[in-house]
């Protein structure tokens, strides 16, 4: 009987996939062992196949790629304007902003 591991880090699971894939363990066996140790919801079948395919294509990084999201509305100009307004009226508090 194996001890299950709850809430594994994604990069840890991917490291196991990469390691076992490098040892030429069949994908079905890798997935079976992942489920046995980490539980049924460890990784979706589609994501598992994606990672195996990427490792077979030469990927070595187990971390997510940086991706663009919603752009920040904070920029240097806005920070400068806020600082200027604070200097104009020293009675401002953080709560007043």
N, C-alpha and C positions, 0 to 999 in steps of 0.2 A: 504494500500500500504506500502511495506517495503522499507527501504533504503538499497541499495546494497553496499557491501563492496568490493572495488577493491584491487587486489593484496594481498590477505591474506597470512600470513605466513603458511607454510605447517604444522608446529606443532600446530598452532591455529586451523586449519581445523581438524586435527587428534584429538585434544582435544574435539572438538564438537562431533565428531564421537564417541569417547570413552564415553563421558558424556551421549549422547542420547542412545547409545547401553546399557549402564549400567541401564538406565531407561526402558529397554526392548521395546524401540521404534523399529518398524520393519525397517530393512535395506532400503527397498524401500522408506519409509517415511523420513528416515534420508537423503538419497540422494536427494529426492525431495526438502527438506528444504535447503540443502546446495546449490543446484542449484538456488533456489529462492533468496537466500541472496548473494551468492558469484558469481553467473553467471554460464553459461554453461560449461566453461572450468576449473572449480574449481578442479576437480580430475577425472581421468579416471575411468571408471566403474571397470576395472580390479584392479586398485590400491585401490579403495574404498572397494571392496570385500576382498582384501588382508588384509587391516587394520581391518575390522570388524572381519574377521577370527582370526587374531592375538589377538585382544582384547578378543574375546571369549575364546581363548586358555590361557588367563591369562596375556598377556602382559600389562604393565602399562606405559611404557615409550613411549611418543609421538614423540620423536626425532629419526632421522635416526641413525642406528648403524654405528660405525666407520668401514670403509672398506679400504682395501688395494688398493692403486693406483700405479701409476708409482713410482718406488723407486727414492729417491733423489740421485743425484750424489754428493752432498755435504756431506762430512764426516769430522771427526776430523783430519784425516791425510791430506786431501786436504787443510783445513783451516790452518794447521800448515805450509804446504809448501808455501802457498801464503804469510803468515806472514813472513816467512823466506826470501822469495824473496824481499819483501818490505823492510825488515831491511837491506838486502844486498845493495839495491839501493834506497836511500831515495828520489831520483828524480821521482820515480813512482807516478803517481796520479791515482785516481779511474778510470779516463777515459782511462788510459794506460792499465789497466787490461782488 
